[in-house]
Amino acid sequence: MGMKNLAQIVLVTVVQFIACYLAEWGVAETGIILLFVLLWQGLFIWLFIQIRKKNNIS
């Protein structure tokens, strides 16, 4: 993973954290949502990397 991908994951996670904080969600709910966001972002980035490898795209 490149720095661009890590920056994307961090940005999306921070935005989601702010949304949970503003909605006054509890710590448990916020943690579950942030974990789900991290897993989801990681899955899509991994899929895009696999597609690039298959298609030999830099």
TIVO-2410 file (N, C-alpha, C; in nm, 3 decimals):
# residues 58
REC num residu      c1      c2      c3 atome chaine
REC   1      M   0.084  -0.118   0.000     N      A
REC   1      M   0.000   0.000   0.000    CA      A
REC   1      M   0.088   0.124   0.000     C      A
REC   2      G   0.048   0.217  -0.080     N      A
REC   2      G   0.123   0.341  -0.086    CA      A
REC   2      G   0.071   0.442   0.015     C      A
REC   3      M   0.140   0.552   0.020     N      A
REC   3      M   0.101   0.659   0.113    CA      A
REC   3      M  -0.036   0.716   0.076     C      A
REC   4      K  -0.068   0.717  -0.054     N      A
REC   4      K  -0.198   0.768  -0.097    CA      A
REC   4      K  -0.310   0.683  -0.039     C      A
REC   5      N  -0.292   0.552  -0.042     N      A
REC   5      N  -0.394   0.462   0.013    CA      A
REC   5      N  -0.408   0.478   0.163     C      A
REC   6      L  -0.296   0.490   0.232     N      A
REC   6      L  -0.302   0.509   0.378    CA      A
REC   6      L  -0.366   0.642   0.413     C      A
REC   7      A  -0.335   0.746   0.335     N      A
REC   7      A  -0.396   0.877   0.359    CA      A
REC   7      A  -0.546   0.870   0.339     C      A
REC   8      Q  -0.591   0.794   0.239     N      A
REC   8      Q  -0.734   0.779   0.214    CA      A
REC   8      Q  -0.802   0.709   0.331     C      A
REC   9      I  -0.741   0.603   0.381     N      A
REC   9      I  -0.797   0.530   0.495    CA      A
REC   9      I  -0.808   0.621   0.616     C      A
REC  10      V  -0.702   0.696   0.644     N      A
REC  10      V  -0.702   0.786   0.760    CA      A
REC  10      V  -0.808   0.894   0.743     C      A
REC  11      L  -0.818   0.953   0.625     N      A
REC  11      L  -0.916   1.060   0.602    CA      A
REC  11      L  -1.058   1.010   0.621     C      A
REC  12      V  -1.091   0.896   0.562     N      A
REC  12      V  -1.226   0.842   0.575    CA      A
REC  12      V  -1.257   0.807   0.720     C      A
REC  13      T  -1.160   0.750   0.790     N      A
REC  13      T  -1.180   0.712   0.930    CA      A
REC  13      T  -1.200   0.835   1.017     C      A
REC  14      V  -1.123   0.939   0.994     N      A
REC  14      V  -1.137   1.063   1.073    CA      A
REC  14      V  -1.273   1.127   1.047     C      A
REC  15      V  -1.315   1.132   0.922     N      A
REC  15      V  -1.446   1.190   0.889    CA      A
REC  15      V  -1.556   1.110   0.957     C      A
REC  16      Q  -1.546   0.978   0.956     N      A
REC  16      Q  -1.647   0.895   1.020    CA      A
REC  16      Q  -1.646   0.915   1.172     C      A
REC  17      F  -1.527   0.929   1.230     N      A
REC  17      F  -1.517   0.954   1.374    CA      A
REC  17      F  -1.585   1.086   1.410     C      A
REC  18      I  -1.562   1.189   1.330     N      A
REC  18      I  -1.624   1.319   1.356    CA      A
REC  18      I  -1.776   1.307   1.346     C      A
REC  19      A  -1.825   1.233   1.247     N      A
REC  19      A  -1.969   1.214   1.232    CA      A
REC  19      A  -2.028   1.142   1.354     C      A
REC  20      C  -1.960   1.039   1.402     N      A
REC  20      C  -2.007   0.967   1.521    CA      A
REC  20      C  -2.003   1.057   1.644     C      A
REC  21      Y  -1.899   1.138   1.656     N      A
REC  21      Y  -1.886   1.229   1.770    CA      A
REC  21      Y  -1.998   1.333   1.769     C      A
REC  22      L  -2.024   1.392   1.653     N      A
REC  22      L  -2.129   1.493   1.642    CA      A
REC  22      L  -2.268   1.434   1.667     C      A
REC  23      A  -2.285   1.306   1.635     N      A
REC  23      A  -2.413   1.239   1.659    CA      A
REC  23      A  -2.425   1.193   1.804     C      A
REC  24      E  -2.320   1.215   1.882     N      A
REC  24      E  -2.316   1.179   2.024    CA      A
REC  24      E  -2.337   1.029   2.046     C      A
REC  25      W  -2.275   0.949   1.959     N      A
REC  25      W  -2.281   0.805   1.976    CA      A
REC  25      W  -2.188   0.764   2.088     C      A
REC  26      G  -2.214   0.649   2.146     N      A
REC  26      G  -2.130   0.597   2.252    CA      A
REC  26      G  -1.998   0.545   2.199     C      A
REC  27      V  -1.909   0.513   2.292     N      A
REC  27      V  -1.775   0.465   2.254    CA      A
REC  27      V  -1.785   0.331   2.181     C      A
REC  28      A  -1.870   0.242   2.228     N      A
REC  28      A  -1.882   0.110   2.166    CA      A
REC  28      A  -1.932   0.120   2.023     C      A
REC  29      E  -2.037   0.200   2.002     N      A
REC  29      E  -2.092   0.216   1.867    CA      A
REC  29      E  -1.991   0.279   1.773     C      A
REC  30      T  -1.923   0.382   1.822     N      A
REC  30      T  -1.822   0.449   1.741    CA      A
REC  30      T  -1.708   0.354   1.706     C      A
REC  31      G  -1.664   0.274   1.802     N      A
REC  31      G  -1.557   0.179   1.776    CA      A
REC  31      G  -1.595   0.075   1.672     C      A
REC  32      I  -1.717   0.025   1.681     N      A
REC  32      I  -1.763  -0.075   1.584    CA      A
REC  32      I  -1.769  -0.014   1.443     C      A
REC  33      I  -1.823   0.107   1.434     N      A
REC  33      I  -1.832   0.173   1.304    CA      A
REC  33      I  -1.693   0.199   1.247     C      A
REC  34      L  -1.600   0.247   1.330     N      A
REC  34      L  -1.464   0.275   1.282    CA      A
REC  34      L  -1.395   0.147   1.238     C      A
REC  35      L  -1.415   0.038   1.311     N      A
REC  35      L  -1.357  -0.090   1.272    CA      A
REC  35      L  -1.413  -0.135   1.137     C      A
REC  36      F  -1.543  -0.122   1.121     N      A
REC  36      F  -1.607  -0.159   0.994    CA      A
REC  36      F  -1.554  -0.074   0.879     C      A
REC  37      V  -1.537   0.057   0.902     N      A
REC  37      V  -1.484   0.146   0.799    CA      A
REC  37      V  -1.342   0.105   0.761     C      A
REC  38      L  -1.259   0.074   0.859     N      A
REC  38      L  -1.122   0.032   0.831    CA      A
REC  38      L  -1.120  -0.098   0.749     C      A
REC  39      L  -1.201  -0.194   0.788     N      A
REC  39      L  -1.207  -0.320   0.713    CA      A
REC  39      L  -1.257  -0.298   0.571     C      A
REC  40      W  -1.359  -0.216   0.555     N      A
REC  40      W  -1.418  -0.189   0.425    CA      A
REC  40      W  -1.317  -0.119   0.333     C      A
REC  41      Q  -1.251  -0.017   0.385     N      A
REC  41      Q  -1.150   0.055   0.307    CA      A
REC  41      Q  -1.034  -0.038   0.270     C      A
REC  42      G  -0.989  -0.117   0.364     N      A
REC  42      G  -0.881  -0.211   0.337    CA      A
REC  42      G  -0.918  -0.312   0.230     C      A
REC  43      L  -1.041  -0.361   0.235     N      A
REC  43      L  -1.088  -0.457   0.135    CA      A
REC  43      L  -1.086  -0.397  -0.004     C      A
REC  44      F  -1.140  -0.276  -0.019     N      A
REC  44      F  -1.145  -0.215  -0.151    CA      A
REC  44      F  -1.007  -0.179  -0.203     C      A
REC  45      I  -0.920  -0.131  -0.118     N      A
REC  45      I  -0.784  -0.100  -0.163    CA      A
REC  45      I  -0.713  -0.228  -0.205     C      A
REC  46      W  -0.730  -0.335  -0.129     N      A
REC  46      W  -0.670  -0.463  -0.165    CA      A
REC  46      W  -0.724  -0.512  -0.300     C      A
REC  47      L  -0.856  -0.498  -0.321     N      A
REC  47      L  -0.914  -0.540  -0.449    CA      A
REC  47      L  -0.859  -0.458  -0.565     C      A
REC  48      F  -0.847  -0.327  -0.547     N      A
REC  48      F  -0.793  -0.242  -0.654    CA      A
REC  48      F  -0.649  -0.278  -0.684     C      A
REC  49      I  -0.571  -0.310  -0.583     N      A
REC  49      I  -0.431  -0.351  -0.604    CA      A
REC  49      I  -0.427  -0.481  -0.682     C      A
REC  50      Q  -0.514  -0.576  -0.648     N      A
REC  50      Q  -0.517  -0.704  -0.719    CA      A
REC  50      Q  -0.558  -0.684  -0.865     C      A
REC  51      I  -0.653  -0.596  -0.890     N      A
REC  51      I  -0.696  -0.569  -1.028    CA      A
REC  51      I  -0.583  -0.504  -1.107     C      A
REC  52      R  -0.511  -0.411  -1.044     N      A
REC  52      R  -0.398  -0.347  -1.112    CA      A
REC  52      R  -0.290  -0.450  -1.146     C      A
REC  53      K  -0.262  -0.541  -1.054     N      A
REC  53      K  -0.162  -0.645  -1.080    CA      A
REC  53      K  -0.206  -0.733  -1.197     C      A
REC  54      K  -0.333  -0.769  -1.199     N      A
REC  54      K  -0.384  -0.856  -1.304    CA      A
REC  54      K  -0.378  -0.788  -1.440     C      A
REC  55      N  -0.407  -0.659  -1.443     N      A
REC  55      N  -0.408  -0.584  -1.569    CA      A
REC  55      N  -0.275  -0.518  -1.601     C      A
REC  56      N  -0.175  -0.538  -1.515     N      A
REC  56      N  -0.041  -0.478  -1.532    CA      A
REC  56      N  -0.047  -0.327  -1.548     C      A
REC  57      I  -0.125  -0.264  -1.463     N      A
REC  57      I  -0.137  -0.118  -1.464    CA      A
REC  57      I  -0.053  -0.063  -1.349     C      A
REC  58      S   0.025   0.040  -1.377     N      A
REC  58      S   0.109   0.100  -1.272    CA      A
REC  58      S   0.032   0.202  -1.194     C      A
***
